[in-house]
Amino acid sequence: MRGLIKRPLKDNEGMIFPHKKMFFPIHTWFMSYPITLLYLNDDFEIIEIKECIQPFKNYHPKQKSNYLIELKHNPNEKYNLGDTVTLHFCDHPAQNEKEEIIQ
């Protein structure tokens, strides 16, 4: 599954990946900008945060989650464990039905 690799995003955009209670490791190979990861439970509450992952790195989450949101890193945005995420979908075409660009 291809995430944000070679996808230009605005500072307030990202992509969500639904999955069922599993570990969802990622890599940032070939990316041109750092990203922030938000791992969510079924209630869209943040259960794990990894900020500012630089290009050409790997990240393995510490716990299982139901959703992963990849965001273009914005140092002005702060996220907290337990925060509930509200999604706003925009018109970018997704690669398949499991990928959605969010705003």
Salt bridges, closest charged atoms under 4 A:
ASP11 OD1 - LYS72 NZ 3.94
GLU13 OE2 - HIS92 NE2 2.91
GLU99 OE1 - ARG7 NH2 2.78
